[in-house]
Amino acid sequence: MILATVQYIEGKRIAEYLGIVTGTDMYAMTVPTKKCNEMLRISMEKVTHQLVLSAEAVGADAVIGVTFSVMENMWLVATGTAV
């Protein structure tokens, strides 16, 4: 699975846009900063994995326009367009 923050992948042709895919995870910010950074890294791995699973479920070969957002200090959300 190819994940890209850009809207196209050089050398590849987009045959079909399959829709928006997402991954989400909740994490706690009530721990010391060093531990919080580790929890955020783990959360990013989880949402990336969910994003890939969502893309595979719709038959995608790649996800373009991938973004990560922290929502209300507890939710990490990854979104992108499955192609």
Contacts in CASP RR format, 6 or more apart in sequence:
PFRMAT RR
TARGET T0000
AUTHOR 0000-0000-0000
METHOD contacts of the structure
MODEL  1
MILATVQYIEGKRIAEYLGIVTGTDMYAMTVPTKKCNEMLRISMEKVTHQ
LVLSAEAVGADAVIGVTFSVMENMWLVATGTAV
1 52 0 8 1.000
1 55 0 8 1.000
1 56 0 8 1.000
1 60 0 8 1.000
1 61 0 8 1.000
1 62 0 8 1.000
1 63 0 8 1.000
2 9 0 8 1.000
2 12 0 8 1.000
2 61 0 8 1.000
2 62 0 8 1.000
2 63 0 8 1.000
3 48 0 8 1.000
3 51 0 8 1.000
3 52 0 8 1.000
3 62 0 8 1.000
3 63 0 8 1.000
3 66 0 8 1.000
4 62 0 8 1.000
4 63 0 8 1.000
4 64 0 8 1.000
4 65 0 8 1.000
4 66 0 8 1.000
5 65 0 8 1.000
5 66 0 8 1.000
5 67 0 8 1.000
6 64 0 8 1.000
6 65 0 8 1.000
7 64 0 8 1.000
7 65 0 8 1.000
8 14 0 8 1.000
8 64 0 8 1.000
9 62 0 8 1.000
9 64 0 8 1.000
12 62 0 8 1.000
14 64 0 8 1.000
14 83 0 8 1.000
15 83 0 8 1.000
16 83 0 8 1.000
17 81 0 8 1.000
17 82 0 8 1.000
17 83 0 8 1.000
18 55 0 8 1.000
18 58 0 8 1.000
18 59 0 8 1.000
18 60 0 8 1.000
18 81 0 8 1.000
18 82 0 8 1.000
18 83 0 8 1.000
19 58 0 8 1.000
19 81 0 8 1.000
19 82 0 8 1.000
20 79 0 8 1.000
20 80 0 8 1.000
20 81 0 8 1.000
20 82 0 8 1.000
21 51 0 8 1.000
21 54 0 8 1.000
21 55 0 8 1.000
21 58 0 8 1.000
21 60 0 8 1.000
21 63 0 8 1.000
21 79 0 8 1.000
21 80 0 8 1.000
21 81 0 8 1.000
21 82 0 8 1.000
22 50 0 8 1.000
22 51 0 8 1.000
22 54 0 8 1.000
22 77 0 8 1.000
22 78 0 8 1.000
22 79 0 8 1.000
22 80 0 8 1.000
23 47 0 8 1.000
23 48 0 8 1.000
23 50 0 8 1.000
23 51 0 8 1.000
23 54 0 8 1.000
23 77 0 8 1.000
23 78 0 8 1.000
23 79 0 8 1.000
24 47 0 8 1.000
24 50 0 8 1.000
24 75 0 8 1.000
24 76 0 8 1.000
24 77 0 8 1.000
24 78 0 8 1.000
25 43 0 8 1.000
25 46 0 8 1.000
25 47 0 8 1.000
25 50 0 8 1.000
25 75 0 8 1.000
25 76 0 8 1.000
26 43 0 8 1.000
26 74 0 8 1.000
26 75 0 8 1.000
26 76 0 8 1.000
27 39 0 8 1.000
27 40 0 8 1.000
27 42 0 8 1.000
27 43 0 8 1.000
27 74 0 8 1.000
27 76 0 8 1.000
28 39 0 8 1.000
28 74 0 8 1.000
29 36 0 8 1.000
29 73 0 8 1.000
29 74 0 8 1.000
31 39 0 8 1.000
40 76 0 8 1.000
43 76 0 8 1.000
44 68 0 8 1.000
44 76 0 8 1.000
44 78 0 8 1.000
47 68 0 8 1.000
47 76 0 8 1.000
47 77 0 8 1.000
47 78 0 8 1.000
48 78 0 8 1.000
50 78 0 8 1.000
51 63 0 8 1.000
51 66 0 8 1.000
51 78 0 8 1.000
51 79 0 8 1.000
51 80 0 8 1.000
52 63 0 8 1.000
54 82 0 8 1.000
55 62 0 8 1.000
55 63 0 8 1.000
55 82 0 8 1.000
58 82 0 8 1.000
59 82 0 8 1.000
60 82 0 8 1.000
60 83 0 8 1.000
61 83 0 8 1.000
62 82 0 8 1.000
62 83 0 8 1.000
63 80 0 8 1.000
63 81 0 8 1.000
63 82 0 8 1.000
63 83 0 8 1.000
64 80 0 8 1.000
64 81 0 8 1.000
64 83 0 8 1.000
65 80 0 8 1.000
65 81 0 8 1.000
66 78 0 8 1.000
66 79 0 8 1.000
66 80 0 8 1.000
67 78 0 8 1.000
67 79 0 8 1.000
67 80 0 8 1.000
68 76 0 8 1.000
68 77 0 8 1.000
68 78 0 8 1.000
69 76 0 8 1.000
69 77 0 8 1.000
69 78 0 8 1.000
69 79 0 8 1.000
70 76 0 8 1.000
70 77 0 8 1.000
71 77 0 8 1.000
END
